[in-house]
Amino acid sequence: MFDFGIIPPAMFLGMVVFMLYGFPVAFSLAAVGLLFGIIGIATGHFSEAFLHNLPLRLFGIVSNDLLLAIPFFTFMGAVLERCGLAEDLLEGTGKLFGGIPGGLAYAVILVGAVLGAITGTVAASVITMGVISLPIMLRYGYSPRLATGVIAASGTITQVIPPSLVLVVLADQLGRSVGDMYLGAIGPSILQVTIFVLFIMVMSIIRPKSMPPLPKEVRGDLDWALLAKVLMGMVPSIVLIFLVLGTIFMGLATPTEAGALGVVGAMGLAALHRRLTWPLIREAMTSTTHITSMVVMILIGSTCFSLVFQGMDGSRWIEHMLSGIPGGPVGFLIFVNIFIFILAFFLDFFEIAFIVIPMLAPVASSLGIDLIWFGVLICVNMQTSFMHPPFGFALFYLRSIAGKEVKTSDIYMGALPWVGMQIILVAIVIFWPESVTYWLDRGPKVDPNSIKIEVPGFGGQLGLPPVGGGNGSPQIPGLTLPPLNGLPGAPAPGK
């Protein structure tokens, strides 16, 4: 039994108290970190030199190229929110499916998935679809609870569908490739859309009056002109999705470079819709600056907190506490997801990612849990932070644009079935990890023995022989290196 003292739990409790009191999260984390840093020096947990790591960590944050993807994807979403693409998609697909019960709900789910794949931001999806679809759904007899629920839930699909900002942040915190996180999220994204569609299908059979079809005079005839209108809305979206995701999956661009391509594509779409104006660009830049500044400040505060927390053996305290949970890896995942579900009532996904994930990742790794699977699972769970009452941001967004005829209680009650479906997906991902890892396993495999290296002056192209030639030293003809075993700090043979 290890005795970690009271300082790690006191530090964690201090963070909670600061945030419940209402201080900004970034400054709360930094204040607690610096306060307990002084306590750590006074109590002999570490010396003053330990805190010299803090400036190095802060420099690592501001010089992290991966985090540049956040302003790129945010700016792309802000431009697309205002360029008219969503209006064209919703109008065309609404008329295409409008002749069947629940047709508008199907259209909202489909367009929500497409917008999620090209914007990466929940606010843009929920507000855009709410402004366009909610009045039409209410006008033609849709239940307010069903209408608000499907709009909010379809907007939060953006959390899971690449190029989700959540996946970028989680990849950074877990030390994994963003491309692998995106590949791992493909399966849960498809499953989430399928679950939503099946729910609407069942409800259209059980309660068809809550989602009647559109009148024929509204939807018009299903003809080639309508199909062409839908295709004209879809094709630019598909091109933009390829620019952002296809280039990442094919290894042609990093997430940051793909985000820059996405910005160019979004501005091209805005120009195509004749809405690329200086006011639009200025509004998009303002929104991007606010979000990016918030993320960076939270990351700086959480880095200060986590450094001191580790110096207090807080990570070992967390690992010791969670490793003993019954049920092994599955028991750990169930506990963690319940814990994060509760935290999501009070914290947004950035705060959870920056504060909690660095504490949980070492435990997951020690239990043999694949960190891509773990990260995608947490991302699926954090969908609920936007949906469950009373603090779900998607519900706030809907409340801000819904008319007075929509009661707040209808928005809250309408969200509950969709939260249940998101929890069902969490359970599926826990007990069926192949829903995440299948797409990773389908990636190209490289045989190290087939790699050829060009070494000038050593006879041109050389095969790369196995590392270690009895003494642990790489063997390359004409090049002699000291044995790795003899280097200071190197492992002894056989270790």
N, C-alpha and C positions, 0 to 999 in steps of 0.2 A: 504493500500500500504506500503510495507516494503522498507526501504532505506538501502541498503547494501553497499552504497558508491562505489568508483571506484576501490578499491583494488582487489576484486575478478576478475573482467574483465581484469584489468591491469596484474594480475598474469597470467591469461590464455593467454593474448596477448604476454606477455614476453616469455612464453614457445614456442609459435609459432615462434616468431622472432629468438630465439636461434636456433631452429631446421632448419629454412629456411636459416640461415647463414651458416649452414653446420657442427655445432658441433655435436658430437655423442649424440644420444638421451638420453642415461642413464645419462651422465654428464650434459646435458642441464637441465634435470628435477631436478637433485640434486642441481645444481647451482641456479636455479630459486627458488626452495624450501627454500634453506638456506638464500638467499638474502631477500626474503619476510618474512622469519622467523625473521630476524633482524628488518625489517620494522614493523612487527606485534608487537614485543616487544616495539619498540620505540613509536608506536602510541597507545599502551595500549590495543590492541586487545586481547592479552594474556600475561601471565608472562613467565619468563625464565623456570619455572617449567613445562610449557606445552611441551616444547621441550624435556623434559626428557623421553617422550613417544617414541621418535625416536629410541634410542637403543633397547627398548623392542620390537618395531616393526621389527627392523632388525634381532633381535634374533629369532623372530617368523618366519621370512622368511627362515633363514638357518636351522631351526629345523622343518620345515614343511615336514612331511613324504610324503604328496601327491605330492609335486614337484619332488620327486625322480623318479616319473613315466616318467618325461621328458627325463633324460639321458638314461633310460632303453629303451623307445620306439625309441629314436633317434639312439642308438647303434644298436637296432634290425633292423631298416630300413637301416642303413649303411651297415650292414652285408649282408642283403638280396639283396641290390643293386648290390653286387659283387659276389653273390654265384651261379648265373646261373639259378635261379628259373624263372625269368621273361622271359628269352630266351626260355625255354621249354614251358611255357604257351603261349607265342605269336606265336611260331612256330606251335604248335599243333592246337590252336584255329584258327589261320590264315588259315591253310589248311582245317580245318573243315568247316569254313564259306566262304572260298575263291571262291567257285563256283557260288556265287550270287553277283549281283552288290552291292557294299558297304560292301562286306564280311570282308575285312581287317579292315574297320572302326568299324564294330560290334565287331570284335576280340579285337581291341584296347580298346573299351568302357568296355567290359567284363573284360579284364585283368586289366584295370585301377581300376575297382571296387575291384577286388580281391587283387591287390597290396595295394590299400588303406586300406583294412581290415587287412593287415598283416604288413604294414610298418609304416603307420601314418605320412609319410613325403612326401610333394609335390615334392621336388627336386629329390628324388630317383625315383619316379614314372615317372615324365616327362622326365628326362634324359635317364633312362633305355629304356622307350618305344620309345623315339625319336631316340636313337642310333640304335635300332633294326628295328623298323617299318618304319621310314621315308624313308630311301633309297629304301626299297622294294616297298612302296606305290608310290613313284615317278617313279621308274623304270617301273612299269606296268600301268602307265597312270593316276594316281590319280591327281586331281587338287592340286597344292601346297597349296592353301588357305584352302581347305577342309582337307588335310592331316595334316597340322600344327595345324589347329583349333581343330580337334578331339583329337590329341595327347595332346595338352595343356589342353583342357577341361577335358579329362579323367584323367589326372594327378591331377587336382585340386579337383576332387571328394574326394580325400583323406582328404580334409579339413572337410568334413561332416561325412564321414563314420568312425565309431569307429574302432580303438582306436586313433582318431585324437588328436594331441597335442593341437589343438585349444580348443577342448571340455574340456581337462584337465585344461587348464589355465582359461577358462571361469567358470568352476565349482568352482575353487579356488576363483576367484574374486567375484562370486555371492553367495558364501557360500552354495553351493548345492552339492549333491552327484554326483561323477563322474559316478557312475553306472546309476543314473537317467538321466544324460545328454546323456549317450550312448543310453539308451532305447528311449529317446525322439528323437534322431537323426536317428533312424531306418526308420521311415516313410519318412522324407525328402530325405534320401539316396536312397531309392527305387524309389521315385518320380523323382529324378534327373537322375538316370540311365534310367528310362522309357522315360523321355522327350528327352534325347540324342538319344536313340534308335529310337523313333518315328521320330525325325528329319532326321536321316540317311535314314529311310524307305521312307519318303516323297521325299527326295532329290534323292534317287535312282530311283524313278518313274519319277520325273520331269526332272532330269539331269543325266541320267545313264552314259553318257560319262565321267562325272567327277569322277566316281568311278567304273571302269569296273571290272568284275570278273577276277580272276587269270587264266592264261592258264592251261589247264588240265595237261600238262607235268610238271608244277611247283607244283600244289597242289596234284597231284597223285589221285589215286582212293580212294573213301570213303569206307574203309574196317575196319575190327575189329582191325587191327594193329594200324591204325590211332586213333581210339577211345581209344585204350589202352594207346597210347602215351599221349592223352589229359588227361585221367584219372590219369596217373602217374604224370602229372604235377599238377593236381588239388588236389589229395588226401593229399599230404603233406601240401598244403596250407590250406585245410579245417581243418586238425589236428592242425595247428598253430593258425588258427582263433579261434578254440575251446579253446586252451590253454590260449589265451589272453582274448577273450570276453566271452566265455562260463563260465569260472571260475568266472568272475565278475558278470554276470547275475544270476548265480546260488548261489551267495553269498559264494563261496568257497575261494575267494581271493580278496584282495583290489586291486585297480589299480596298485599300486606300486609292489605288489607281482605278479600280472599278467604280468606286464612289465618284471620282472625278469624271469618268465617262458618263456615269448616270446624271451628273449635273448638266453636262453638255447635252445629253439626250432630253432631259426635262426642259431645258431652255429651248431646244429645238421643237418639242411638242407644244410649248407655250407659243412659240412663233407661228407654228402651224395653225393654231387656233386663234391667231391674231390677238393674243393677250400678253405678249412679251413687252411690258412697259417698264419704265423706270420706277413708278410706284410699286409695281409687283415685285421687282427685284429688291427694292429697298425694304419692303415688308418682310420678304423672305430672309434677307440678311439680318434684319433685326431679330426675328424669331430664332434664327440659327445662332446668333451671338448670345442670346439669353440662355438657350439650352446648353450650348457648349460651355459657357462660363460656369453654369451650375454644376455640370458634370465634372469639370476640372477641379473646382473648389471642393466638391465632395470627395473626389479622389485624393486631393492633397490632405484634407482632414483625416480621411480614413487611413492614409499611409502613416501619418503621425501617430494615430491611435494604435495601429497594428504593430508598428516598430516597438513601441513601449510595451505593448501587450505581450509580444514575443519575449522581450527582455525580462518580463516578469514570469516567464514560463507559462504564459496563458495558453499558448497553443498546445502544450503538453497537458495542461489541465483539461482543456476541451477534449483532446484525444483520449485521455484516461477516462473521462466521464462518459463519452459516447461509445468507446470501444466495448464497453461491457453491456451494451443493450442486447437483450435476448433476440434471437432470430438471425444473427449474423448480418451479412450485407443487406438482406431484404428488410430485416427489422430496423436496421440503421436508416435505410431509405424511407421507410414508412414514418419513422419518428421525425426525420429531417423535413419531410414534406408537410407533416402536420404542423411542425414548428414554423416553417416558412409561411404556410397558409395563415397562421395566426398573426405572424409579424406583418403580413401584407395588409392587415386591417389598419396599420398605423404607419408603415413605411412604404415608399414607392420602390420600384424595381432597381433604380440606381443605388439607393441606399442599402438595399438588401445585398446587391451584388458586391458592393465595395466593403461592406462591414462584415457580413455573415459568411460569404463564400470563402474568403481566405482562411477562416477558422475551420470550416468544414472540409475543405479540399484535402488537407493532409490525412484526415481520418478516413475519408473515402478511398484515398490512394493506398493507405495501409491495409484496408480491408479487401484490396484487389478489385475495386470498382473502377471500370473504365471511366476516365474523367470526361470524355466526350458524351457518353451515355448520361453521366451525372449532370453535366452542364445542360444538356437538352431537357432532361427531366425537370431540373429546376426552372428552366425557361417556360416549360409547359405549365408548371405550377404557378408561376408568377403572372400568367394570364389572369388569374383570379383576382390579383391585386387591383385590376381595373374594373372588376365586375361586382365584387360582393359589397352589399350595403354595409354601413352607410357612407363609406369613404371611397368607393370605387370611382376613379377619375372618369371612366367612360360614362358613368351615370351623371356625373357633374356636367360633362360636355353636352349630354343629351338634354339635361335640365335647362342649360343655358340657351338652347336653340328651339326647344319644344314650346308650343303655344300654351296658353292658359287652360285649354280644354284637356290637356294631359296632366293628370295628378302626379305628384312626386311619389305617392304610394304605388301608383301603377308602374312607374319606372323601376322602383325597388323590387316589387313583387314579380315583375316581368323578367328581372335579371336572374332570379333564383334557379329556374330550370336550366339555364345556360351555364350557371356556375356548377350545377350538378354534372352537366355533360363534360365540362372541363376537368372536374375531379375524376370522372370515369376515364378520361384520357390519361391522367396521371397514373391511375391504377394499371392501365394497359401497358404503359411504358415501363413501369416497375417490374411487372411480371412477364413482360415480353420484350426483353432488351433488344432482340433482333429487329424490332420496329425502328430502332436507331442505328444499330451496327450493320444492318443489311447493306445499306448504301455505302458504308465505309469499306466493307469487305468486297464490294464490287469494283473498287478503284484499281488502277493499274499496279501490278506488282513488279518490283525491280530486283533482279538477281545481282547481288554485289559482285559475284565472280565474273559477270559479263561486262563490268565497267572498264573502260579503257581511259587512260590518263595520258595527256600530252605533256612530257617532261623535256623541255629543251635541253639538248646536250647529252641526253641519255638514250639515244637511239630511236627517238620518235615515240610512236604509240606503244604503251606498255600496259600489260594486264595488271590488275591490282590483286596481288596475292593475299592470302589470309593474313590478318594482322597478328603478329606474334610468332616468332620463330624459335620457340623453346625458351628464350630469355625474356619474352614479352616485348621485343622490339620489332617495329615494322620492318619488313625486308623488301627493299627496292634496289635492283641492281645498280651498282655504282654509287650508291648513297648509303653511308654508314651513320646510324644514329645510336646514341648510348642506350643501353638497356633501360626500359621503363622501370624495371624493378629497382634500379639503383638511384632513381631520382628521389630527392627529398619528399617525403610525404606519400610516395607511391606505395601501393599495397605489396605485401610480400608475396612470393610465388604461391599460387594455389588459392589466394584469397579472392 
